[in-house]
Amino acid sequence: MPIRYSVDALPAFSVDPEQFDVLQSARHFREYLLEAIRKATTRIYIVALYLEDDDAGREVLAALYEAKLRNPDLDVVVCVDWHRVSAWFGWRDKIKGQRRVLSGLC
């Protein structure tokens, strides 16, 4: 006999709709992310599949570097999927370059 759960029985917590924003596009996400990086005072943790080597990706990296220069005590952590990055770029020098670029933030 299959196990069935009532939605009401699942663990949950309430969220005030005023406490979050829905971002409607990639442009809005980038703007929101850059503003959050600029305002950070204690830590920045970014988890992403990868950071693209394009204008938007370089803009995010530049903002992270600037934030770290403004506040050397800022805890900056960027986690990317190693397998995705290595498969996406496909060559070792590019991967080593990504690691070198990101490790400069810590």
C-alpha atoms as one frame of an Amber mdcrd trajectory, in Angstrom:
protein
   0.000   0.000   0.000   1.518   3.373  -0.995   2.217   5.946   1.675   0.237
   9.117   1.160   0.789  12.351   2.963  -1.667  15.072   3.581  -0.252  18.480
   2.706  -1.404  19.630   6.120   0.739  16.953   7.793   3.984  18.005   6.069
   6.491  20.135   8.015   5.993  23.805   7.229   6.556  27.320   8.457   4.674
  30.476   7.704   6.183  33.256   5.612   4.980  36.819   5.509   4.579  37.693
   1.800   6.020  41.129   2.536   9.355  39.495   3.450  10.363  38.440  -0.051
  10.445  39.780  -3.586   9.689  37.992  -6.828  12.292  38.874  -9.444  10.748
  38.888 -12.899  13.831  38.603 -15.123  17.530  37.826 -15.244  18.212  41.578
 -15.432  16.251  42.189 -12.221  18.112  39.327 -10.534  21.497  40.764 -11.553
  20.533  44.250 -10.327  19.259  42.826  -7.027  22.400  40.716  -6.578  24.744
  43.644  -7.301  22.867  45.865  -4.845  23.005  43.145  -2.167  26.763  42.780
  -2.746  27.231  46.550  -2.398  25.249  46.616   0.868  26.924  43.562   2.449
  28.690  44.273   5.731  29.380  40.832   7.230  29.222  38.085   4.615  28.414
  37.229   1.020  27.649  33.586   0.187  26.817  32.811  -3.425  25.924  29.301
  -4.595  25.601  28.970  -8.365  25.874  26.331 -11.017  28.674  28.433 -12.543
  29.636  32.048 -13.171  29.553  32.734 -16.879  32.543  34.471 -18.461  30.393
  37.236 -19.938  29.582  40.857 -19.072  27.148  39.885 -16.299  29.503  37.331
 -14.737  32.427  39.758 -14.847  30.224  42.471 -13.331  29.360  40.182 -10.399
  33.039  39.264  -9.877  34.060  42.926 -10.034  31.405  43.814  -7.444  32.677
  41.023  -5.173  36.264  42.263  -5.475  35.194  45.849  -4.775  33.197  44.765
  -1.719  36.181  42.823  -0.369  38.517  45.782  -0.982  36.124  48.120   0.864
  35.819  45.704   3.759  38.724  43.221   4.079  36.900  41.467   6.956  33.933
  40.666   4.705  33.467  36.898   4.485  33.062  36.091   0.774  32.268  32.536
  -0.326  31.401  31.559  -3.892  30.450  27.908  -4.496  30.148  26.641  -8.050
  29.495  23.138  -9.320  32.914  21.710 -10.178  31.566  19.090 -12.588  29.396
  21.590 -14.429  32.215  24.108 -14.709  34.736  21.512 -15.909  32.272  20.085
 -18.443  31.120  23.526 -19.594  34.562  24.983 -20.211  36.165  21.683 -21.129
  39.819  22.513 -20.616  42.091  22.562 -17.586  43.611  26.032 -18.006  40.197
  27.670 -17.966  39.255  25.760 -14.791  42.520  26.720 -13.111  41.834  30.316
 -14.129  38.342  30.212 -12.595  39.761  28.783  -9.379  42.480  31.459  -9.315
  39.970  34.265  -9.941  37.559  33.057  -7.273  40.256  32.209  -4.716  41.461
  35.812  -4.858  38.271  36.809  -3.048  39.058  34.829   0.093
